[in-house]
Amino acid sequence: MSKSDKGSARFHLSDEARRYFERIGVGRNKGKSDTGDFSAVIEPYYLCMILGIARGEVSEPDPMGPDMIREWASHAKEHDLLISGLVFHQYCKKRGVSHDDEGVLMRMSDFFSNDRTGTYEKPAFKMMNEYAQGGFNAIREFGPISDLAEFLEIYLQELEGSL
């Protein structure tokens, strides 16, 4: 069984994706952007995941060196319930379970963690990480960008075109 089959109980943003966003600026890694930066790695992860969901693109995550966190943090933390609702909806949709299906409650126990150590179970992280990699694969096609405003402008155009 490969490492990816086991799944990781963490968010996963590949080393390549980290380098891409560090060019703009993430946390203590001040990039080249004159218009701002990301306060934490979880923010570009979230943008990658949302674009992957919008485009319906999933991909096995590329290698990642440094560990990531298990829960939403930074600005994403302010919206964690909305994010959880969105990704749980996508999780059920991929499995053919509608919101009025009795199977939704069963899926909740597969998706959300029942203990205090985290928010999600491994299958949820696996799905989110695959969407994040799929979204980054699309972002990679933007070419090298070092300014946050330019990135967000292109990102929003791509996102709107995917809906």
DSSP file (Angstrom, degrees, kcal/mol; ACC not computed):
  #  RESIDUE AA STRUCTURE BP1 BP2  ACC     N-H-->O    O-->H-N    N-H-->O    O-->H-N    TCO  KAPPA ALPHA  PHI   PSI    X-CA   Y-CA   Z-CA
    1    1 A M              0   0    0      0, 0.0     2,-0.0     0, 0.0     5,-0.0   0.000 360.0 360.0 360.0 129.5    0.0    0.0    0.0
    2    2 A S     >  -     0   0    0      1,-0.1     4,-1.6     4,-0.0     3,-0.4  -0.316 360.0-108.3 -77.6 164.4    1.4    3.4   -1.0
    3    3 A K  H  > S+     0   0    0      1,-0.2     4,-1.4     2,-0.2    -1,-0.1   0.873 121.3  53.5 -58.3 -37.6    1.6    6.3    1.4
    4    4 A S  H  4 S+     0   0    0      1,-0.2    -1,-0.2     2,-0.2     4,-0.1   0.816 103.3  56.7 -70.8 -28.9   -1.1    8.0   -0.6
    5    5 A D  H  4 S+     0   0    0     -3,-0.4    -1,-0.2     1,-0.2    -2,-0.2   0.884 106.8  49.4 -67.2 -37.2   -3.4    5.0   -0.2
    6    6 A K  H  < S-     0   0    0     -4,-1.6    -1,-0.2     1,-0.0    -2,-0.2   0.847 106.3-148.0 -67.7 -32.9   -3.1    5.2    3.5
    7    7 A G     <  -     0   0    0     -4,-1.4     2,-0.4    -5,-0.2    -2,-0.1   0.179   6.6-104.1  78.3 156.4   -3.9    8.9    3.4
    8    8 A S        -     0   0    0    114,-0.3     2,-0.7     2,-0.2     4,-0.1  -0.927  10.7-137.5-117.7 141.8   -2.6   11.5    5.6
    9    9 A A  S    S+     0   0    0     -2,-0.4     2,-0.3   116,-0.1   111,-0.1  -0.271  81.7  74.4 -92.5  48.7   -4.6   13.2    8.4
   10   10 A R  S    S-     0   0    0     -2,-0.7    60,-0.2   112,-0.1    -2,-0.2  -0.976  91.2 -93.0-149.8 158.8   -3.3   16.6    7.4
   11   11 A F        -     0   0    0     58,-2.4     2,-0.4    -2,-0.3    57,-0.4  -0.503  43.3-151.0 -68.5 149.8   -3.7   19.2    4.7
   12   12 A H        +     0   0    0    113,-0.2     2,-0.5    -2,-0.1    50,-0.1  -0.970  22.5 172.3-134.9 116.9   -1.1   18.6    2.0
   13   13 A L        -     0   0    0     -2,-0.4     5,-0.1    48,-0.1    32,-0.1  -0.987  36.5-120.4-123.0 119.3    0.4   21.3   -0.2
   14   14 A S     >  -     0   0    0     -2,-0.5     4,-2.5    50,-0.1    50,-0.3  -0.014  18.4-113.6 -59.3 159.7    3.2   20.0   -2.4
   15   15 A D  H  > S+     0   0    0     48,-2.6     4,-2.5     1,-0.2     5,-0.2   0.894 118.8  53.4 -59.1 -40.9    6.7   21.5   -2.3
   16   16 A E  H  > S+     0   0    0     47,-0.4     4,-2.2     1,-0.2    -1,-0.2   0.917 109.0  48.3 -62.2 -42.7    6.3   22.8   -5.8
   17   17 A A  H  > S+     0   0    0      2,-0.2     4,-2.4     1,-0.2     5,-0.2   0.902 109.9  52.7 -64.7 -40.5    3.1   24.6   -4.8
   18   18 A R  H  X S+     0   0    0     -4,-2.5     4,-2.6     1,-0.2    -2,-0.2   0.933 109.6  48.3 -60.2 -45.5    4.8   26.1   -1.7
   19   19 A R  H  X S+     0   0    0     -4,-2.5     4,-1.3     1,-0.2    -1,-0.2   0.907 109.6  54.0 -61.3 -40.4    7.6   27.4   -3.9
   20   20 A Y  H  X S+     0   0    0     -4,-2.2     4,-0.6     1,-0.2     3,-0.4   0.942 115.2  38.4 -58.3 -49.2    5.1   28.9   -6.3
   21   21 A F  H >X S+     0   0    0     -4,-2.4     4,-2.8     1,-0.2     3,-0.6   0.786 107.8  62.8 -77.1 -27.5    3.2   30.8   -3.5
   22   22 A E  H 3< S+     0   0    0     -4,-2.6     4,-0.2     1,-0.2    -1,-0.2   0.785  93.2  65.3 -66.7 -25.0    6.4   31.7   -1.6
   23   23 A R  H 3< S+     0   0    0     -4,-1.3     9,-3.1    -3,-0.4    10,-0.3   0.876 110.2  37.4 -61.2 -36.2    7.4   33.7   -4.7
   24   24 A I  H << S-     0   0    0     -4,-0.6     9,-1.5    -3,-0.6     7,-0.4   0.920 131.1 -91.9 -76.6 -48.9    4.4   35.9   -3.9
   25   25 A G     <  -     0   0    0     -4,-2.8    13,-2.9     5,-0.2     2,-0.4  -0.067  40.4-167.9 133.8 124.7    4.9   35.7   -0.1
   26   26 A V  B >   -Ab  29  38A   0      3,-2.1     3,-2.3    -4,-0.2    13,-0.2  -0.968  56.8 -53.9-139.4 119.6    3.7   33.3    2.6
   27   27 A G  T 3  S-     0   0    0     11,-2.8    13,-0.1    -2,-0.4    12,-0.0  -0.261 125.7  -4.4  56.7-125.6    4.0   33.9    6.3
   28   28 A R  T 3  S+     0   0    0      1,-0.1     2,-1.5    11,-0.1    -1,-0.3   0.655 116.9  89.3 -76.0 -15.1    7.6   34.6    7.3
   29   29 A N  B <  S-A   26   0A   0     -3,-2.3    -3,-2.1     1,-0.0     2,-0.5  -0.662  71.7-157.6 -84.2  89.8    8.8   33.9    3.7
   30   30 A K        -     0   0    0     -2,-1.5    -5,-0.2    -5,-0.2    -2,-0.1  -0.563  14.1-169.5 -72.8 120.6    8.5   37.4    2.3
   31   31 A G        -     0   0    0     -2,-0.5    -7,-0.3    -7,-0.4    -6,-0.2   0.133  37.6 -83.1 -91.7-151.9    8.1   37.1   -1.5
   32   32 A K  S    S+     0   0    0     -9,-3.1    -8,-0.2   114,-0.1    -7,-0.1   0.435  79.6 124.1 -99.9  -1.9    8.3   39.6   -4.2
   33   33 A S        -     0   0    0     -9,-1.5   114,-0.2   -10,-0.3     3,-0.1  -0.367  38.9-171.1 -68.3 135.8    4.7   40.9   -4.1
   34   34 A D  S    S+     0   0    0      1,-0.1    -1,-0.1    -2,-0.1     3,-0.1   0.474  84.4  57.3 -95.8  -6.9    4.2   44.6   -3.6
   35   35 A T  S    S-     0   0    0      1,-0.4     2,-0.2     0, 0.0    -1,-0.1   0.313 118.1 -72.1-110.7   8.2    0.4   44.2   -3.1
   36   36 A G        -     0   0    0    -12,-0.1   112,-0.5    -3,-0.1    -1,-0.4  -0.721  42.9-124.4 130.8 179.4    0.3   41.8   -0.1
   37   37 A D        -     0   0    0     -2,-0.2     2,-0.4    -3,-0.1   -11,-0.2  -0.910  32.1 -83.9-151.4 177.1    1.0   38.2    0.8
   38   38 A F  B     -b   26   0A   0    -13,-2.9   -11,-2.8    -2,-0.3     3,-0.1  -0.737  27.9-147.1 -88.1 137.3   -0.6   35.1    2.3
   39   39 A S  S    S+     0   0    0     -2,-0.4     2,-0.3   -13,-0.2    -1,-0.1   0.728  79.1   7.3 -79.4 -19.7   -0.4   35.0    6.1
   40   40 A A  S >  S-     0   0    0    -13,-0.1     3,-1.5    33,-0.1    -1,-0.2  -0.985  75.0-108.9-156.9 158.0   -0.1   31.2    6.2
   41   41 A V  T 3> S+     0   0    0     -2,-0.3     4,-1.7     1,-0.3     5,-0.1   0.767 110.7  70.6 -61.1 -27.2    0.3   28.2    3.9
   42   42 A I  H 3> S+     0   0    0      1,-0.2     4,-2.4     2,-0.2    -1,-0.3   0.783  89.3  63.6 -63.9 -25.9   -3.3   27.2    4.6
   43   43 A E  H <> S+     0   0    0     -3,-1.5     4,-2.0     2,-0.2    -1,-0.2   0.957 106.5  39.0 -68.2 -50.9   -4.6   30.2    2.6
   44   44 A P  H  > S+     0   0    0      0, 0.0     4,-2.6     0, 0.0    -1,-0.2   0.859 113.6  58.4 -66.3 -30.3   -3.1   29.2   -0.8
   45   45 A Y  H  X S+     0   0    0     -4,-1.7     4,-2.7     2,-0.2    -2,-0.2   0.953 106.3  48.1 -57.5 -48.9   -4.0   25.6    0.0
   46   46 A Y  H  X S+     0   0    0     -4,-2.4     4,-2.7     1,-0.2     5,-0.2   0.914 111.0  50.1 -58.7 -45.3   -7.7   26.7    0.4
   47   47 A L  H  X S+     0   0    0     -4,-2.0     4,-2.2     1,-0.2    -1,-0.2   0.906 111.5  48.8 -62.2 -41.3   -7.6   28.6   -2.9
   48   48 A C  H  X S+     0   0    0     -4,-2.6     4,-2.5     2,-0.2    -2,-0.2   0.935 112.0  49.0 -61.6 -46.0   -6.1   25.5   -4.7
   49   49 A M  H  X S+     0   0    0     -4,-2.7     4,-2.4     1,-0.2    -2,-0.2   0.916 110.7  49.4 -61.7 -44.9   -8.8   23.3   -3.2
   50   50 A I  H  X S+     0   0    0     -4,-2.7     4,-2.7     1,-0.2    -1,-0.2   0.912 112.0  48.1 -62.9 -42.7  -11.6   25.6   -4.2
   51   51 A L  H  X S+     0   0    0     -4,-2.2     4,-2.4     2,-0.2     6,-0.2   0.903 110.4  52.3 -65.5 -39.6  -10.4   25.8   -7.8
   52   52 A G  H  X>S+     0   0    0     -4,-2.5     5,-2.3     2,-0.2     4,-0.9   0.913 111.8  46.1 -60.6 -42.8  -10.0   22.0   -7.9
   53   53 A I  H ><5S+     0   0    0     -4,-2.4     3,-0.5     3,-0.2    -2,-0.2   0.937 112.6  49.9 -64.2 -46.9  -13.6   21.6   -6.8
   54   54 A A  H 3<5S+     0   0    0     -4,-2.7    -2,-0.2     1,-0.3    -1,-0.2   0.874 117.8  39.5 -61.3 -38.3  -14.9   24.2   -9.2
   55   55 A R  H 3<5S-     0   0    0     -4,-2.4    -1,-0.3    -5,-0.2    -2,-0.2   0.558 106.7-125.5 -87.8  -8.8  -13.1   22.6  -12.1
   56   56 A G  T <<5 +     0   0    0     -4,-0.9     2,-0.5    -3,-0.5    -3,-0.2   0.831  60.5 147.0  67.6  31.0  -13.8   19.1  -11.0
   57   57 A E      < +     0   0    0     -5,-2.3     2,-0.3    -6,-0.2    77,-0.3  -0.887  21.5 173.2-109.1 126.0  -10.1   18.3  -11.1
   58   58 A V        +     0   0    0     -2,-0.5     2,-0.3    76,-0.2    73,-0.2  -0.932   1.1 173.3-124.2 152.0   -8.4   15.9   -8.7
   59   59 A S        -     0   0    0     71,-1.3    74,-0.3    -2,-0.3    75,-0.3  -0.981  42.5 -96.3-155.1 145.8   -4.9   14.6   -8.7
   60   60 A E        -     0   0    0     -2,-0.3    70,-0.1     1,-0.1    66,-0.0  -0.469  58.7-101.9 -60.3 128.9   -2.7   12.5   -6.4
   61   61 A P        -     0   0    0      0, 0.0    -1,-0.1     0, 0.0     3,-0.1  -0.264  31.8-125.7 -60.1 137.5   -0.8   15.0   -4.3
   62   62 A D        -     0   0    0      1,-0.2    -3,-0.0   -50,-0.1    71,-0.0  -0.306  50.3 -64.5 -71.6 164.7    2.8   15.7   -5.3
   63   63 A P        -     0   0    0      0, 0.0   -48,-2.6     0, 0.0   -47,-0.4  -0.130  50.1-163.6 -56.6 147.4    5.5   15.2   -2.6
   64   64 A M        -     0   0    0    -50,-0.3   -50,-0.1     1,-0.2     3,-0.0  -0.998  10.0-171.7-134.9 128.4    5.5   17.6    0.4
   65   65 A G        +     0   0    0     -2,-0.4    -1,-0.2     2,-0.1   -51,-0.0   0.955  68.0  52.3 -81.9 -76.3    8.4   18.0    2.7
   66   66 A P  S    S-     0   0    0      0, 0.0    -1,-0.1     0, 0.0     2,-0.0  -0.344  89.7-111.6 -67.8 142.5    7.3   20.1    5.7
   67   67 A D        -     0   0    0    -55,-0.1     2,-0.2     1,-0.1   -55,-0.1  -0.292  27.8-148.6 -67.3 153.1    4.2   19.0    7.6
   68   68 A M        -     0   0    0    -57,-0.4    -1,-0.1     1,-0.1     2,-0.1  -0.623  24.5 -89.7-113.0 179.5    1.0   21.0    7.5
   69   69 A I        -     0   0    0     -2,-0.2   -58,-2.4     2,-0.1    -1,-0.1  -0.259  16.9-135.4 -86.5 172.7   -1.7   21.4   10.0
   70   70 A R  S    S+     0   0    0    -60,-0.2    49,-0.6    47,-0.1    50,-0.4   0.517  83.5  46.7-104.8 -11.5   -4.9   19.3   10.7
   71   71 A E  S    S-     0   0    0     47,-0.1    -2,-0.1    48,-0.1     6,-0.1  -0.913  93.8 -88.6-133.0 157.9   -7.3   22.2   11.1
   72   72 A W        +     0   0    0     -2,-0.3     2,-0.3     4,-0.1    -2,-0.1  -0.391  52.8 171.9 -63.7 140.2   -8.2   25.4    9.4
   73   73 A A    >>  +     0   0    0     -2,-0.1     3,-1.1    -4,-0.1     4,-0.6  -0.806  38.3  22.7-139.7 178.2   -6.1   28.4   10.6
   74   74 A S  H >> S-     0   0    0      1,-0.3     3,-0.8    -2,-0.3     4,-0.6  -0.257 128.1 -18.1  59.1-142.0   -5.4   32.0    9.8
   75   75 A H  H >4 S+     0   0    0      1,-0.2     3,-0.7     2,-0.2     4,-0.4   0.796 136.2  64.0 -67.7 -27.3   -8.2   33.7    7.8
   76   76 A A  H X4 S+     0   0    0     -3,-1.1     3,-1.6     1,-0.2    -1,-0.2   0.826  90.9  66.5 -64.5 -30.4   -9.6   30.3    6.8
   77   77 A K  H X< S+     0   0    0     -3,-0.8     3,-1.4    -4,-0.6     4,-0.2   0.836  90.9  62.9 -59.6 -33.6  -10.4   29.5   10.4
   78   78 A E  T << S+     0   0    0     -3,-0.7    -1,-0.3    -4,-0.6    -2,-0.2   0.721 113.7  34.1 -63.5 -20.4  -13.0   32.3   10.4
   79   79 A H  T <> S+     0   0    0     -3,-1.6     4,-2.7    -4,-0.4    -1,-0.3   0.061  78.5 124.0-122.2  22.8  -14.9   30.4    7.7
   80   80 A D  H <> S+     0   0    0     -3,-1.4     4,-2.7     1,-0.2     5,-0.2   0.821  73.7  52.2 -61.2 -33.3  -14.3   26.8    8.8
   81   81 A L  H  > S+     0   0    0     -4,-0.2     4,-2.3     2,-0.2    -1,-0.2   0.911 112.2  45.5 -69.5 -40.3  -17.9   25.8    9.1
   82   82 A L  H  > S+     0   0    0     -3,-0.2     4,-2.4     2,-0.2    -2,-0.2   0.918 114.6  48.4 -65.7 -42.9  -18.7   27.1    5.6
   83   83 A I  H  X S+     0   0    0     -4,-2.7     4,-2.7     2,-0.2     5,-0.3   0.934 111.7  49.6 -62.4 -45.8  -15.6   25.3    4.3
   84   84 A S  H  X S+     0   0    0     -4,-2.7     4,-2.4    -5,-0.2     5,-0.2   0.901 110.9  50.2 -60.7 -41.2  -16.5   22.1    6.1
   85   85 A G  H  X S+     0   0    0     -4,-2.3     4,-2.3     2,-0.2    -1,-0.2   0.916 111.6  48.4 -62.5 -43.3  -20.1   22.3    4.7
   86   86 A L  H  X S+     0   0    0     -4,-2.4     4,-2.1     1,-0.2    -2,-0.2   0.941 114.9  43.1 -62.8 -48.8  -18.8   22.8    1.2
   87   87 A V  H  X S+     0   0    0     -4,-2.7     4,-2.3     1,-0.2    -1,-0.2   0.849 113.3  51.9 -72.1 -31.5  -16.3   20.0    1.3
   88   88 A F  H  X S+     0   0    0     -4,-2.4     4,-2.5    -5,-0.3     5,-0.2   0.911 108.7  51.7 -67.8 -40.3  -18.7   17.6    3.0
   89   89 A H  H  X S+     0   0    0     -4,-2.3     4,-2.7    -5,-0.2    -2,-0.2   0.930 111.8  46.8 -57.4 -45.7  -21.3   18.4    0.3
   90   90 A Q  H  X S+     0   0    0     -4,-2.1     4,-2.5     2,-0.2    -2,-0.2   0.889 109.5  54.5 -64.9 -39.1  -18.7   17.5   -2.4
   91   91 A Y  H  X S+     0   0    0     -4,-2.3     4,-0.7     2,-0.2    -2,-0.2   0.928 113.1  41.9 -59.3 -47.4  -17.7   14.4   -0.5
   92   92 A C  H ><>S+     0   0    0     -4,-2.5     5,-2.6     1,-0.2     3,-0.8   0.906 111.9  55.0 -67.1 -42.4  -21.4   13.2   -0.5
   93   93 A K  H ><5S+     0   0    0     -4,-2.7     3,-1.5     1,-0.3    -2,-0.2   0.907 104.8  53.3 -58.4 -43.6  -21.9   14.3   -4.1
   94   94 A K  H 3<5S+     0   0    0     -4,-2.5    -1,-0.3     1,-0.3    -2,-0.2   0.753 112.4  46.1 -63.3 -23.3  -18.9   12.2   -5.3
   95   95 A R  T <<5S-     0   0    0     -3,-0.8    -1,-0.3    -4,-0.7    -2,-0.2   0.304 116.8-111.5-103.3   7.0  -20.5    9.2   -3.6
   96   96 A G  T < 5S+     0   0    0     -3,-1.5     2,-0.6    -4,-0.3    -3,-0.2   0.755  70.1 140.4  71.8  25.3  -24.0    9.7   -4.9
   97   97 A V      < -     0   0    0     -5,-2.6    -1,-0.2    -8,-0.1    -2,-0.2  -0.900  37.7-153.7-104.5 119.1  -25.5   10.7   -1.6
   98   98 A S    >   -     0   0    0     -2,-0.6     3,-1.7    -3,-0.1     6,-0.2  -0.436  29.8-104.8 -88.4 166.5  -28.0   13.5   -1.7
   99   99 A H  T 3  S+     0   0    0      1,-0.3    -1,-0.1    -2,-0.1     5,-0.1   0.743 120.7  48.4 -63.8 -24.2  -28.8   15.8    1.2
  100  100 A D  T 3  S+     0   0    0      4,-0.0    -1,-0.3     3,-0.0     2,-0.3   0.364  87.7 109.7 -98.1   6.4  -32.2   14.1    1.9
  101  101 A D  S X  S-     0   0    0     -3,-1.7     3,-1.6     1,-0.1     4,-0.3  -0.591  72.1-133.5 -80.3 140.0  -30.7   10.6    1.8
  102  102 A E  T >> S+     0   0    0      1,-0.3     3,-0.9    -2,-0.3     4,-0.6   0.731 101.6  73.6 -64.7 -20.5  -30.5    8.8    5.2
  103  103 A G  H 3> S+     0   0    0      1,-0.2     4,-2.3     2,-0.2    -1,-0.3   0.607  73.7  83.3 -69.5 -11.4  -26.9    7.8    4.2
  104  104 A V  H <> S+     0   0    0     -3,-1.6     4,-1.9     1,-0.2    -1,-0.2   0.913  88.6  51.3 -59.7 -42.8  -25.8   11.4    4.9
  105  105 A L  H <> S+     0   0    0     -3,-0.9     4,-1.1    -4,-0.3    -1,-0.2   0.886 109.6  49.9 -63.9 -37.8  -25.4   10.7    8.6
  106  106 A M  H  X S+     0   0    0     -4,-0.6     4,-1.0     1,-0.2     3,-0.4   0.906 110.0  51.3 -64.8 -40.9  -23.3    7.6    7.9
  107  107 A R  H  X S+     0   0    0     -4,-2.3     4,-1.8     1,-0.2     3,-0.2   0.831 100.7  63.3 -66.4 -31.6  -21.1    9.7    5.7
  108  108 A M  H  X S+     0   0    0     -4,-1.9     4,-3.0     1,-0.2    -1,-0.2   0.896 101.7  50.1 -60.4 -38.8  -20.7   12.3    8.4
  109  109 A S  H  < S+     0   0    0     -4,-1.1    -1,-0.2    -3,-0.4    -2,-0.2   0.788 111.2  49.4 -72.4 -25.2  -18.9    9.8   10.6
  110  110 A D  H  < S+     0   0    0     -4,-1.0    14,-0.4    -3,-0.2    -1,-0.2   0.786 121.6  35.1 -75.3 -28.4  -16.6    8.8    7.7
  111  111 A F  H  < S+     0   0    0     -4,-1.8    10,-3.0    -5,-0.1     2,-0.3   0.906 110.3  56.2 -95.5 -51.3  -15.8   12.5    7.0
  112  112 A F  B  < S-C  120   0B   0     -4,-3.0     8,-0.3     8,-0.3     2,-0.1  -0.671  85.8-112.1 -92.9 141.4  -15.7   14.3   10.4
  113  113 A S        -     0   0    0      6,-2.4     8,-0.1    -2,-0.3    -1,-0.1  -0.419  14.8-156.2 -70.2 140.9  -13.5   13.3   13.2
  114  114 A N  S    S+     0   0    0     -5,-0.1     2,-0.2    -2,-0.1    -1,-0.1   0.438  72.5  65.9 -95.9  -1.8  -15.2   11.9   16.3
  115  115 A D  S >  S-     0   0    0      3,-0.1     3,-0.7     1,-0.0    -2,-0.1  -0.586  90.1-108.9-114.8 179.7  -12.3   12.7   18.6
  116  116 A R  T 3  S+     0   0    0      1,-0.2     3,-0.1    -2,-0.2    -1,-0.0   0.440  98.7  82.8 -88.3   0.2  -10.7   15.9   19.8
  117  117 A T  T 3  S-     0   0    0      1,-0.1     2,-0.3     2,-0.0    -1,-0.2   0.586 103.1 -13.5 -84.5  -8.3   -7.5   15.6   17.9
  118  118 A G    <   -     0   0    0     -3,-0.7    -3,-0.1     1,-0.1   -47,-0.1  -0.990  54.7-113.4-174.8 177.6   -8.9   17.0   14.6
  119  119 A T  S    S+     0   0    0    -49,-0.6    -6,-2.4    -2,-0.3     2,-0.3   0.797  90.2  39.8 -95.4 -36.2  -11.8   18.0   12.5
  120  120 A Y  B     -C  112   0B   0    -50,-0.4    -8,-0.3    -8,-0.3     2,-0.2  -0.791  69.5-125.9-122.3 157.3  -11.7   15.5    9.7
  121  121 A E    >>  -     0   0    0    -10,-3.0     4,-1.9    -2,-0.3     3,-0.8  -0.491  44.3 -94.6 -89.1 168.3  -11.0   11.8    9.1
  122  122 A K  H 3> S+     0   0    0      1,-0.2     4,-2.9     2,-0.2  -114,-0.3   0.859 122.3  57.2 -56.3 -41.4   -8.4   10.5    6.6
  123  123 A P  H 3> S+     0   0    0      0, 0.0     4,-2.1     0, 0.0    -1,-0.2   0.870 107.4  49.9 -60.5 -33.0  -10.9   10.1    3.7
  124  124 A A  H <> S+     0   0    0     -3,-0.8     4,-2.7   -14,-0.4     5,-0.2   0.937 112.1  46.3 -68.3 -46.6  -11.9   13.7    4.0
  125  125 A F  H  X S+     0   0    0     -4,-1.9     4,-3.1     1,-0.2     5,-0.3   0.913 110.6  54.5 -61.1 -41.6   -8.2   14.9    4.0
  126  126 A K  H  X S+     0   0    0     -4,-2.9     4,-2.1     1,-0.2    -1,-0.2   0.938 111.4  44.3 -57.9 -47.8   -7.5   12.6    1.0
  127  127 A M  H  X S+     0   0    0     -4,-2.1     4,-2.3     2,-0.2    -2,-0.2   0.943 115.4  46.8 -63.4 -48.3  -10.3   14.1   -1.0
  128  128 A M  H  X S+     0   0    0     -4,-2.7     4,-2.6     1,-0.2    -2,-0.2   0.904 112.6  50.3 -62.0 -40.9   -9.4   17.7   -0.1
  129  129 A N  H  X S+     0   0    0     -4,-3.1     4,-2.2    -5,-0.2    -1,-0.2   0.866 109.1  51.3 -67.0 -36.0   -5.8   17.1   -0.8
  130  130 A E  H  X S+     0   0    0     -4,-2.1     4,-2.3    -5,-0.3   -71,-1.3   0.902 112.3  46.4 -67.0 -40.3   -6.6   15.7   -4.2
  131  131 A Y  H  X S+     0   0    0     -4,-2.3     4,-2.8   -73,-0.2    -2,-0.2   0.898 110.5  53.4 -66.8 -39.2   -8.7   18.7   -5.1
  132  132 A A  H  X S+     0   0    0     -4,-2.6     4,-2.4     2,-0.2    -2,-0.2   0.913 111.1  45.9 -62.1 -41.6   -6.0   21.0   -3.8
  133  133 A Q  H  X S+     0   0    0     -4,-2.2     4,-2.4   -74,-0.3    -1,-0.2   0.912 112.1  51.3 -67.7 -40.9   -3.4   19.3   -6.1
  134  134 A G  H  X S+     0   0    0     -4,-2.3     4,-1.3   -75,-0.3    -2,-0.2   0.906 111.7  47.8 -60.0 -41.5   -5.9   19.4   -9.0
  135  135 A G  H  X S+     0   0    0     -4,-2.8     4,-2.3   -78,-0.2    -2,-0.2   0.898 110.6  50.7 -66.0 -41.0   -6.4   23.1   -8.4
  136  136 A F  H  X S+     0   0    0     -4,-2.4     4,-3.0     1,-0.2    -2,-0.2   0.883 102.8  60.1 -65.8 -35.7   -2.7   23.8   -8.2
  137  137 A N  H  X S+     0   0    0     -4,-2.4     4,-0.7     1,-0.2    -1,-0.2   0.891 109.5  43.7 -57.1 -37.9   -2.2   22.0  -11.5
  138  138 A A  H >< S+     0   0    0     -4,-1.3     3,-0.8    -3,-0.2     4,-0.3   0.901 112.2  52.1 -71.4 -41.8   -4.5   24.6  -13.0
  139  139 A I  H >< S+     0   0    0     -4,-2.3     3,-2.3     1,-0.3     4,-0.4   0.873  99.7  63.5 -63.0 -37.3   -2.8   27.4  -11.2
  140  140 A R  H >< S+     0   0    0     -4,-3.0     3,-1.6     1,-0.3    -1,-0.3   0.843  94.2  62.5 -54.4 -34.1    0.6   26.3  -12.4
  141  141 A E  T << S+     0   0    0     -3,-0.8    -1,-0.3    -4,-0.7    -2,-0.2   0.647  84.9  75.1 -69.1 -14.6   -0.7   27.0  -15.9
  142  142 A F  T <  S-     0   0    0     -3,-2.3    -1,-0.3    -4,-0.3    -2,-0.2   0.739 103.0-132.3 -64.7 -20.9   -1.0   30.7  -14.9
  143  143 A G    <   -     0   0    0     -3,-1.6     2,-0.4    -4,-0.4    -1,-0.2  -0.259  47.7 -29.4  87.8 176.1    2.8   30.9  -15.2
  144  144 A P        +     0   0    0      0, 0.0     2,-0.4     0, 0.0    -4,-0.0  -0.507  67.1 178.7 -69.8 122.7    5.2   32.3  -12.7
  145  145 A I        +     0   0    0     -2,-0.4  -121,-0.1  -125,-0.2  -112,-0.1  -0.980  18.5 176.8-125.6 136.4    3.5   35.2  -10.8
  146  146 A S        +     0   0    0     -2,-0.4     2,-0.5  -114,-0.1  -114,-0.1   0.343  60.0  79.3-120.7   5.6    5.1   37.2   -8.0
  147  147 A D     >  -     0   0    0   -114,-0.2     4,-2.4     1,-0.1     5,-0.2  -0.964  64.7-148.4-119.8 128.9    2.4   39.7   -7.2
  148  148 A L  H  > S+     0   0    0   -112,-0.5     4,-3.0    -2,-0.5     5,-0.2   0.904  98.1  51.5 -61.0 -44.7   -0.7   38.8   -5.1
  149  149 A A  H  > S+     0   0    0      1,-0.2     4,-2.1     2,-0.2    -1,-0.2   0.916 111.6  47.2 -61.5 -43.2   -3.1   41.2   -6.8
  150  150 A E  H  > S+     0   0    0      2,-0.2     4,-2.2     1,-0.2     5,-0.2   0.921 112.9  49.7 -63.4 -43.6   -2.1   39.8  -10.2
  151  151 A F  H  X S+     0   0    0     -4,-2.4     4,-3.0     1,-0.2    -2,-0.2   0.943 111.4  47.9 -59.6 -48.8   -2.5   36.3   -9.0
  152  152 A L  H  X S+     0   0    0     -4,-3.0     4,-2.7     1,-0.2    -1,-0.2   0.859 109.5  53.5 -64.4 -35.5   -5.9   37.0   -7.5
  153  153 A E  H  X S+     0   0    0     -4,-2.1     4,-1.8    -5,-0.2    -1,-0.2   0.945 114.4  40.4 -63.0 -48.2   -7.2   38.7  -10.6
  154  154 A I  H  X S+     0   0    0     -4,-2.2     4,-2.4     2,-0.2    -2,-0.2   0.907 114.6  53.9 -66.2 -41.7   -6.2   35.7  -12.8
  155  155 A Y  H  X S+     0   0    0     -4,-3.0     4,-2.9    -5,-0.2    -2,-0.2   0.930 108.6  48.2 -59.0 -48.1   -7.5   33.2  -10.1
  156  156 A L  H  X S+     0   0    0     -4,-2.7     4,-2.9     2,-0.2     5,-0.2   0.886 110.7  51.1 -63.8 -39.0  -10.9   34.9  -10.0
  157  157 A Q  H  X S+     0   0    0     -4,-1.8     4,-2.0    -5,-0.2    -1,-0.2   0.927 113.2  45.7 -61.7 -44.0  -11.2   34.9  -13.8
  158  158 A E  H  X S+     0   0    0     -4,-2.4     4,-0.8     2,-0.2    -2,-0.2   0.907 113.7  49.1 -65.3 -42.4  -10.3   31.2  -13.8
  159  159 A L  H >X S+     0   0    0     -4,-2.9     3,-0.9     1,-0.2     4,-0.7   0.938 111.7  47.9 -63.7 -47.7  -12.7   30.4  -10.9
  160  160 A E  H >< S+     0   0    0     -4,-2.9     3,-0.7     1,-0.3    -1,-0.2   0.873 110.0  53.6 -61.7 -37.1  -15.6   32.3  -12.5
  161  161 A G  H 3< S+     0   0    0     -4,-2.0    -1,-0.3    -5,-0.2    -2,-0.2   0.674 106.9  53.6 -70.3 -16.6  -14.9   30.5  -15.8
  162  162 A S  H <<        0   0    0     -3,-0.9    -1,-0.2    -4,-0.8    -2,-0.2   0.585 360.0 360.0 -93.4 -12.3  -15.1   27.2  -14.0
  163  163 A L    <<        0   0    0     -4,-0.7    -1,-0.2    -3,-0.7    -2,-0.1   0.469 360.0 360.0 -88.5 360.0  -18.5   27.7  -12.4
